[in-house]
Amino acid sequence: MAKRPVIETRIQAIIPETPRVSTFRLAIPGEASFSFKAGQFVMASIPDFRNERDRPVRRAYSVSSSPLDLEKGYLELTITRVGEGGYFSNRIHAARPGDPVLVEGPYGSAFTLEEGNPAPHLFVGAGSGIAPLRSMIRTLLGTGSPPRIKVIYGFRKGEDFIFERELLGYAKSVPGFSLVVMHSRPEPGWEGLSGRVPDLLPSLVPGHSGEVVYICGHPDMVKGTVDYLQLAGFPEADIRKEQW
């Protein structure tokens, strides 16, 4: 992986998404030259934050904002605080607005939004896998005539709904945008869909209707989703996936 330019950003805002997840809005210096495609990732580090071998601690994160947001002077990384063993995630969750964050990139070319494709778009995500999908969704909605968009998103329980207000807002106000959520570990009182994303797909997506699909989440979810979609008649060329 060839190195890319490194720019020093500053935390402009920290937006809580769930008890364990926050979005870090990073202000880009006006003189910096930075661009990316929806779906790409960057390597993030914090100046002077080093491991026991005195090497910089760097972690890969998908950019969750749209390339269109660069016009406003920022990019966003949506980061889960891992807890024990989450060396970098714990450190950045202790940061404050104004703190520096080094961003190197972008990287990744296999999982990027094909802009200008008028086909219906199906986004399937689980947990923090919604981050690059949100970048793609915001990019599509920022165009003059977005295609029909369907989002299928699974997470453990209600408090784990990342980008809840934003996605529900789209579902209510954007024509042609639909949202289906499901809880894999539902709490008492939940009346919506319960279960794993691949197990519920047959009732939600019975067959291929010309959609192009973007999938992101943990490996089991991605594999199960791809396996089902292929059985349902989705061409391999219309399925794009990323797992972590």
Number of C-alpha atoms within 10 A of each C-alpha: 5 5 10 13 11 17 17 18 21 20 20 19 15 18 13 15 19 16 12 15 20 20 22 26 22 25 21 21 14 9 6 13 9 18 12 19 22 28 29 22 24 22 20 21 23 20 12 10 13 14 12 7 6 9 10 14 17 19 13 15 19 25 26 28 26 26 22 20 15 16 9 10 14 22 25 25 22 25 23 20 20 14 11 8 9 11 15 22 17 16 13 19 18 9 15 14 13 13 14 18 20 17 25 20 20 21 20 15 12 11 18 21 21 13 12 11 12 13 16 16 22 21 23 26 30 26 17 22 24 27 26 29 28 24 25 27 24 19 20 24 17 14 12 7 10 21 18 18 22 20 23 21 24 28 25 18 15 16 12 18 24 27 18 13 11 11 17 15 11 17 18 11 9 14 12 13 20 17 15 15 17 24 23 15 14 17 12 6 6 13 10 10 15 20 15 20 25 19 14 15 18 14 8 11 14 12 17 15 11 13 20 22 23 23 27 27 22 16 12 11 21 22 16 15 25 20 13 18 23 14 12 15 12 20 15 12 8 15 17 17 19 18 14 9
